[in-house]
Amino acid sequence: MAETQPAPIERRSLRAKPFSKADRAFFKSATWAANSSIVLVSLIFIFLMWRSWPAFESQGVDYIFGSTWDNNPENLVMQIGPMLWGSILVSTIGVVLAVPMAISLAYFIVFMANDRFGKIATVMVDLLAALPSVVLGLWGLLIFSPVAAGWAEMIYQGLGFIPIFDNSSGNFLRSPFIAGWVVAVMIVPIIASVTREIFSQLDRDLISASLALGAGRWSTFRRVILPTSGGGIVGGVLLGLGRALGETVAIFFVLNLVFEVNWFNILEDQGGSVASMILAKFGEAGQDEVAGLMAAGVVLFVVTLFVNMIASFIVAKAQPWRK
């Protein structure tokens, strides 16, 4: 007999409206709040486009891919290519550093620490997530930068023959490497908090059964825990990446703004990001330059939206019942 294919999983939908007054009020309030967030984001995008359209119209495509910023009123040139790539580079470094630390921290709190120590660690992580950007920026500038510069110099001495770890200036301060570490410290609590919540909702009997069958902790994590919670972890990484892309003050303190594309030399003392560039130039910008800075905000908005779309696609693939 031919094997029958299992029926695809269908997402259940609400087939009947709530009946009680409290349920109806809550249902309408939740629906209104969800729709209002979409309207609010759309209004922000429309406002940014309205204020930045003169810059897009005058600069053209070179605004995104060029690498010159000259605020001379007679020959105004505004191009954010180096800053846009710098945002992507620093965010990538931060995520690469933060994800292993955040997952390890969440695993330790949920599966290894006792209840008392786990609660203390959870409070500490939440407090770290609530620290303002300026505090972390000053910490990165005054305390962490000299330490990270020593790490960068050791990496250069050991792996300097690899192009990504090359440093031609001899100055290891205020580099994408240091900015990536500061961003990682900022987003570890966010990713760890979401991952911890996902881990705490897993079926403990399934994990205990895996351990009882002879699997080690690593095998259980790789074959049971990680596939089950992959979609939630991606959501946490998405939240962290969103903060990393839009981070302003901390990167402004620890990274030199240089309008030259630093493709991959993470130890060089040059780079930048879109958000920190807006902070550095907005106070003394003229009307035309303000339009260019607004256009930079539009570009960052679109990049963040694109990242959200990719993350939603990954979550949908990891959890097909969500379709």
BAKOL-178572 format. One line per field, with one value per residue (C-alpha): residue number from 1; residue in three letters; chain; x, y, z. Coordinates in pm, 1 decimal. Each point is the difference from the previous one (the first is absolute). Layout:
N
i <- [NUM, ...]
aa <- [ALA, ...]
ch <- [A, ...]
u <- [X, ...]
v <- [Y, ...]
w <- [Z, ...]
//
This chain:
323
i <- [1, 2, 3, 4, 5, 6, 7, 8, 9, 10, 11, 12, 13, 14, 15, 16, 17, 18, 19, 20, 21, 22, 23, 24, 25, 26, 27, 28, 29, 30, 31, 32, 33, 34, 35, 36, 37, 38, 39, 40, 41, 42, 43, 44, 45, 46, 47, 48, 49, 50, 51, 52, 53, 54, 55, 56, 57, 58, 59, 60, 61, 62, 63, 64, 65, 66, 67, 68, 69, 70, 71, 72, 73, 74, 75, 76, 77, 78, 79, 80, 81, 82, 83, 84, 85, 86, 87, 88, 89, 90, 91, 92, 93, 94, 95, 96, 97, 98, 99, 100, 101, 102, 103, 104, 105, 106, 107, 108, 109, 110, 111, 112, 113, 114, 115, 116, 117, 118, 119, 120, 121, 122, 123, 124, 125, 126, 127, 128, 129, 130, 131, 132, 133, 134, 135, 136, 137, 138, 139, 140, 141, 142, 143, 144, 145, 146, 147, 148, 149, 150, 151, 152, 153, 154, 155, 156, 157, 158, 159, 160, 161, 162, 163, 164, 165, 166, 167, 168, 169, 170, 171, 172, 173, 174, 175, 176, 177, 178, 179, 180, 181, 182, 183, 184, 185, 186, 187, 188, 189, 190, 191, 192, 193, 194, 195, 196, 197, 198, 199, 200, 201, 202, 203, 204, 205, 206, 207, 208, 209, 210, 211, 212, 213, 214, 215, 216, 217, 218, 219, 220, 221, 222, 223, 224, 225, 226, 227, 228, 229, 230, 231, 232, 233, 234, 235, 236, 237, 238, 239, 240, 241, 242, 243, 244, 245, 246, 247, 248, 249, 250, 251, 252, 253, 254, 255, 256, 257, 258, 259, 260, 261, 262, 263, 264, 265, 266, 267, 268, 269, 270, 271, 272, 273, 274, 275, 276, 277, 278, 279, 280, 281, 282, 283, 284, 285, 286, 287, 288, 289, 290, 291, 292, 293, 294, 295, 296, 297, 298, 299, 300, 301, 302, 303, 304, 305, 306, 307, 308, 309, 310, 311, 312, 313, 314, 315, 316, 317, 318, 319, 320, 321, 322, 323]
aa <- [MET, ALA, GLU, THR, GLN, PRO, ALA, PRO, ILE, GLU, ARG, ARG, SER, LEU, ARG, ALA, LYS, PRO, PHE, SER, LYS, ALA, ASP, ARG, ALA, PHE, PHE, LYS, SER, ALA, THR, TRP, ALA, ALA, ASN, SER, SER, ILE, VAL, LEU, VAL, SER, LEU, ILE, PHE, ILE, PHE, LEU, MET, TRP, ARG, SER, TRP, PRO, ALA, PHE, GLU, SER, GLN, GLY, VAL, ASP, TYR, ILE, PHE, GLY, SER, THR, TRP, ASP, ASN, ASN, PRO, GLU, ASN, LEU, VAL, MET, GLN, ILE, GLY, PRO, MET, LEU, TRP, GLY, SER, ILE, LEU, VAL, SER, THR, ILE, GLY, VAL, VAL, LEU, ALA, VAL, PRO, MET, ALA, ILE, SER, LEU, ALA, TYR, PHE, ILE, VAL, PHE, MET, ALA, ASN, ASP, ARG, PHE, GLY, LYS, ILE, ALA, THR, VAL, MET, VAL, ASP, LEU, LEU, ALA, ALA, LEU, PRO, SER, VAL, VAL, LEU, GLY, LEU, TRP, GLY, LEU, LEU, ILE, PHE, SER, PRO, VAL, ALA, ALA, GLY, TRP, ALA, GLU, MET, ILE, TYR, GLN, GLY, LEU, GLY, PHE, ILE, PRO, ILE, PHE, ASP, ASN, SER, SER, GLY, ASN, PHE, LEU, ARG, SER, PRO, PHE, ILE, ALA, GLY, TRP, VAL, VAL, ALA, VAL, MET, ILE, VAL, PRO, ILE, ILE, ALA, SER, VAL, THR, ARG, GLU, ILE, PHE, SER, GLN, LEU, ASP, ARG, ASP, LEU, ILE, SER, ALA, SER, LEU, ALA, LEU, GLY, ALA, GLY, ARG, TRP, SER, THR, PHE, ARG, ARG, VAL, ILE, LEU, PRO, THR, SER, GLY, GLY, GLY, ILE, VAL, GLY, GLY, VAL, LEU, LEU, GLY, LEU, GLY, ARG, ALA, LEU, GLY, GLU, THR, VAL, ALA, ILE, PHE, PHE, VAL, LEU, ASN, LEU, VAL, PHE, GLU, VAL, ASN, TRP, PHE, ASN, ILE, LEU, GLU, ASP, GLN, GLY, GLY, SER, VAL, ALA, SER, MET, ILE, LEU, ALA, LYS, PHE, GLY, GLU, ALA, GLY, GLN, ASP, GLU, VAL, ALA, GLY, LEU, MET, ALA, ALA, GLY, VAL, VAL, LEU, PHE, VAL, VAL, THR, LEU, PHE, VAL, ASN, MET, ILE, ALA, SER, PHE, ILE, VAL, ALA, LYS, ALA, GLN, PRO, TRP, ARG, LYS]
ch <- [A, A, A, A, A, A, A, A, A, A, A, A, A, A, A, A, A, A, A, A, A, A, A, A, A, A, A, A, A, A, A, A, A, A, A, A, A, A, A, A, A, A, A, A, A, A, A, A, A, A, A, A, A, A, A, A, A, A, A, A, A, A, A, A, A, A, A, A, A, A, A, A, A, A, A, A, A, A, A, A, A, A, A, A, A, A, A, A, A, A, A, A, A, A, A, A, A, A, A, A, A, A, A, A, A, A, A, A, A, A, A, A, A, A, A, A, A, A, A, A, A, A, A, A, A, A, A, A, A, A, A, A, A, A, A, A, A, A, A, A, A, A, A, A, A, A, A, A, A, A, A, A, A, A, A, A, A, A, A, A, A, A, A, A, A, A, A, A, A, A, A, A, A, A, A, A, A, A, A, A, A, A, A, A, A, A, A, A, A, A, A, A, A, A, A, A, A, A, A, A, A, A, A, A, A, A, A, A, A, A, A, A, A, A, A, A, A, A, A, A, A, A, A, A, A, A, A, A, A, A, A, A, A, A, A, A, A, A, A, A, A, A, A, A, A, A, A, A, A, A, A, A, A, A, A, A, A, A, A, A, A, A, A, A, A, A, A, A, A, A, A, A, A, A, A, A, A, A, A, A, A, A, A, A, A, A, A, A, A, A, A, A, A, A, A, A, A, A, A, A, A, A, A, A, A, A, A, A, A, A, A, A, A, A, A, A, A, A, A, A, A, A, A]
u <- [0.0, 122.3, 99.4, -228.7, 155.7, -90.8, -237.5, 166.9, -32.4, -255.2, 6.4, -308.8, -194.3, -255.6, -333.8, -227.2, 20.5, 20.3, -337.7, 53.6, 37.7, 347.4, 120.2, -146.7, 163.8, 335.3, -29.7, -78.2, 274.0, 260.1, -110.8, 11.4, 344.9, 137.0, -142.1, 111.6, 360.6, -9.9, -151.4, 260.0, 292.7, -151.3, -38.4, 362.2, 115.3, -214.0, 138.1, 359.9, -59.3, -159.9, 292.9, 269.2, -135.6, 204.5, 319.9, -98.4, -100.4, 324.7, 245.4, -159.5, 126.6, 345.2, -149.2, -4.1, 306.3, 233.0, 267.4, 21.1, -160.2, 71.7, -227.2, 120.8, -323.3, 129.1, 68.5, -185.4, 84.1, -166.4, 81.5, -29.0, 154.8, 277.6, -237.4, -259.3, 258.8, 143.5, -339.9, -23.0, 359.2, -25.0, -341.3, 130.9, 298.8, -228.0, -244.8, 278.2, 145.9, -331.7, -193.4, 227.0, 25.1, -375.7, -96.5, 256.2, -127.9, -362.4, 90.1, 188.6, -286.9, -270.1, 171.7, 305.6, -40.5, -210.3, -316.7, 150.8, 308.4, -209.0, -229.4, 297.9, 157.3, -331.7, -28.1, 358.8, -59.3, -318.4, 179.8, 278.8, -260.0, -144.2, 329.5, -14.1, 214.4, 199.1, 111.4, 124.6, 159.0, 196.9, 96.6, 120.0, 197.2, 163.9, 38.6, -53.5, 177.3, 354.8, -69.2, -148.2, 286.4, 237.4, -205.7, 5.4, 376.9, 42.8, -228.3, 202.6, 328.2, -129.2, -232.8, 108.6, 81.0, -376.7, -139.1, -294.1, 240.0, 241.1, 80.7, 211.6, -23.5, 124.6, -287.8, -242.6, -233.4, -344.9, -35.2, -296.5, 135.9, -47.4, -336.1, -115.6, 89.1, -189.3, -303.6, 26.0, -13.1, -313.0, -188.7, 103.2, -266.7, -275.2, 84.3, 62.0, -332.9, -201.5, 198.2, -41.9, -376.3, -7.5, 214.3, -220.7, -306.1, 154.8, -132.4, 233.3, -116.7, 132.8, 339.4, 5.8, -83.7, 289.6, 239.9, -142.9, 65.1, 369.8, 32.1, 236.0, -83.9, 156.5, -186.6, -325.4, 52.3, 91.0, -265.2, -289.1, 15.8, 137.4, -232.7, -303.3, 82.3, 171.7, -280.6, -11.3, 377.5, -13.7, -259.5, 231.6, 290.5, -225.9, -72.8, 370.2, 87.4, -261.7, 162.7, 347.2, -92.7, -152.4, 254.8, 131.0, 174.5, 213.5, 137.7, 57.0, 226.7, 212.4, 24.7, 166.9, -230.2, 203.3, -167.8, 196.5, -151.0, 159.3, -105.9, 136.9, 300.0, -163.2, 318.3, 53.6, -85.4, -255.4, -362.5, -328.4, -371.6, -307.0, -146.8, 324.1, 54.0, -343.4, 87.7, 335.5, -129.6, -355.9, 84.9, 190.0, -182.8, -170.3, -341.9, 125.5, 229.9, -284.8, -190.0, 301.3, 7.2, -372.7, 68.5, 257.5, -274.1, -221.2, 275.5, 55.2, -377.2, -15.2, 302.9, -156.5, -328.7, 186.1, 173.0, -339.2, -136.4, 293.1, -40.8, -374.7, 77.2, 249.2, -248.1, -270.0, 233.2, 105.4, -361.1, -224.9, -311.0, 15.7, -95.5]
v <- [0.0, 349.5, 207.8, 295.1, 338.0, 165.8, 291.0, 341.2, 180.0, 277.8, 302.0, 26.0, 323.6, 166.3, -114.5, 172.4, 345.0, 42.3, 23.8, 173.2, 376.4, -24.6, -235.4, 219.5, 309.4, -175.1, -138.6, 343.8, 168.1, -252.9, 34.4, 379.2, -5.8, -233.2, 210.6, 326.4, -120.1, -60.9, 344.1, 163.5, -163.5, 98.7, 362.1, 8.4, -133.6, 252.6, 287.1, -110.3, -36.4, 345.0, 166.0, -197.3, -0.7, 306.9, -186.1, -312.2, 214.6, 197.3, -281.2, -293.5, -355.0, 124.4, 103.4, -365.4, -137.1, 302.3, 76.3, 381.9, 245.9, 366.9, 255.2, 291.2, 186.8, 78.7, -365.3, -213.2, -370.6, -248.7, -369.9, -253.1, -314.6, -35.2, 67.1, -247.1, -273.1, 93.2, -54.1, -344.2, -89.1, 108.2, -165.0, -323.5, -2.7, 70.1, -277.5, -253.4, 74.9, 27.6, -304.0, -271.7, 189.9, 61.1, -360.7, -132.5, 237.6, -99.0, -369.8, 41.0, 187.0, -247.1, -339.5, 24.4, 263.9, -58.8, 202.3, 260.8, 69.6, -11.6, 273.7, 216.0, -48.4, 84.7, 326.6, 92.8, -67.9, 208.5, 287.5, -14.0, 18.7, 316.8, 191.3, 315.0, 14.9, 297.5, -196.7, -287.7, 244.5, 171.7, -337.5, -110.3, 320.3, 36.1, -356.8, -261.4, 161.8, -34.7, -364.1, -83.3, 182.4, -241.7, -292.4, 145.4, 38.9, -362.3, -114.9, 206.6, -146.0, -355.2, 19.6, 318.1, -194.1, -44.7, 308.7, 40.4, 42.8, 236.2, 341.3, 244.0, 300.0, -164.9, 157.0, -255.4, 239.8, 105.4, -283.2, -210.9, -279.6, 209.1, 136.0, -355.9, -105.8, 294.8, -78.7, -366.9, 98.6, 201.8, -275.1, -305.5, 68.3, 38.5, -324.1, -184.5, 114.4, -119.9, -324.6, -66.7, 41.9, -242.8, -256.5, 20.4, -100.2, -315.7, -341.1, -118.2, -360.6, 3.8, 123.1, -252.4, -279.1, 100.9, -6.2, -332.8, -157.7, 77.1, 332.0, 253.8, 360.4, 118.9, -259.8, 82.9, 370.1, -46.0, -258.5, 77.6, 346.8, 201.9, -134.3, 45.7, 354.8, 120.1, 231.5, 175.2, 42.4, 159.6, 241.2, 96.8, 46.4, 219.2, 226.3, 25.4, 70.7, 273.8, 175.6, -53.9, 156.4, 305.8, 48.6, 356.2, 131.5, -302.5, -35.5, 374.3, -18.1, -300.7, 17.9, 259.5, 140.0, -21.3, 30.6, -283.5, -343.9, -238.7, -323.7, -255.2, 136.6, -19.6, 106.8, 325.1, 326.1, 108.7, -67.6, 143.3, -65.6, 175.9, 75.4, 137.5, 210.9, 158.5, 77.1, 152.2, 227.2, 92.3, 281.2, 211.8, -102.9, 245.6, -48.4, -196.9, -212.0, -74.6, -144.0, -223.0, -117.8, -72.1, -203.4, -198.1, -78.0, -123.3, -231.1, -137.9, -46.6, -201.4, -212.5, -84.3, -87.8, -227.8, -175.1, -51.8, -156.9, -242.6, -91.3, -58.5, -230.6, -196.6, -30.7, -119.3, -267.2, -108.9, -18.2, -99.0, -14.2, 380.2, 44.3]
w <- [0.0, -83.3, 297.9, 61.0, 56.1, 331.7, -28.3, 24.2, 329.7, -17.7, 222.8, 213.9, -22.0, 223.8, -147.4, 250.6, 146.5, 377.3, 170.7, 335.0, 19.6, 152.6, -273.4, -272.4, 147.8, 27.1, -354.1, -143.9, 202.9, -113.1, -362.2, 21.5, 158.4, -268.4, -282.5, 157.8, 12.8, -374.9, -55.9, 225.0, -180.2, -335.8, 112.8, 115.7, -336.1, -189.2, 209.9, -56.9, -373.8, -19.0, 178.7, -184.5, -355.3, -108.9, 95.2, -193.1, -297.8, -10.0, 81.2, -181.3, 40.0, 99.9, 333.7, 107.8, -177.7, -4.9, 258.4, 15.5, 239.2, -72.2, 168.4, -213.1, -88.8, -349.7, -81.5, 254.0, -28.4, 234.0, -28.9, 280.9, -148.7, 261.5, 287.8, -126.9, -38.4, 340.4, 162.9, -156.9, 93.8, 364.8, 41.6, -149.9, 235.6, 295.6, -90.6, -64.3, 343.3, 185.6, -121.6, 149.2, 330.0, 18.0, -78.6, 249.5, 267.8, -61.0, 5.3, 327.5, 169.2, -108.3, 3.3, 226.3, 272.0, 310.7, 48.8, 229.7, -210.7, -318.4, 131.9, 94.8, -343.4, -168.8, 194.4, -87.4, -368.8, 0.3, 174.7, -257.8, -277.6, 159.0, 3.2, -217.1, -311.0, 127.4, 308.0, -210.8, -241.6, 274.6, 145.4, -342.6, -53.2, 341.6, 126.5, -267.6, -296.6, 143.5, 91.0, -339.8, -171.8, 174.1, -127.6, -350.9, 11.3, 109.5, -283.7, -244.8, 121.7, -27.7, -301.8, -175.6, -317.4, -49.7, -179.5, 237.5, 295.0, -173.0, 148.9, -200.5, 235.3, 318.4, 196.3, 142.9, 180.4, -130.6, -252.5, -117.7, 218.5, 316.2, -118.8, -69.4, 354.2, 151.7, -215.9, 101.3, 367.7, -76.1, -182.8, 205.5, 268.2, -261.5, -180.4, 327.5, 146.9, -299.8, -25.9, 372.7, -31.7, -293.8, 183.5, 310.8, -206.3, -145.8, 98.9, 276.9, -43.6, -356.3, 120.9, 284.9, -244.8, -222.9, 295.8, 119.9, -340.2, 35.4, -180.6, 151.8, 73.4, -324.8, -208.1, 177.9, -58.7, -366.8, -92.1, 236.4, 152.8, -289.4, -275.7, 225.0, 103.4, -319.2, -105.6, 336.6, 6.5, -344.4, 136.3, 284.0, -238.8, -212.4, 297.1, 76.5, -361.8, -14.1, 295.8, -145.2, -335.6, 164.3, 276.9, 7.2, 309.9, 87.2, -352.5, -21.4, 305.6, -102.1, -381.3, -222.0, -269.5, -321.2, -339.3, -154.8, -46.3, 247.6, -163.2, 244.8, 195.9, 339.9, 185.1, -193.6, 177.5, -258.5, -76.4, 117.2, -1.4, -133.1, 342.8, 147.6, -313.9, 47.8, 362.3, -93.7, -276.9, 95.7, 241.9, -254.3, -318.4, -229.9, -154.2, -301.3, 213.8, 241.3, -296.7, -70.0, 360.8, -15.7, -312.2, 197.0, 250.8, -284.5, -124.8, 349.9, 34.0, -323.2, 93.8, 336.7, -169.6, -242.5, 289.9, 166.8, -318.0, -19.1, 367.0, -46.4, -291.6, 211.8, 288.0, -239.5, -137.9, 347.6, 121.4, -295.0, 219.6, 28.6, -366.9]
//
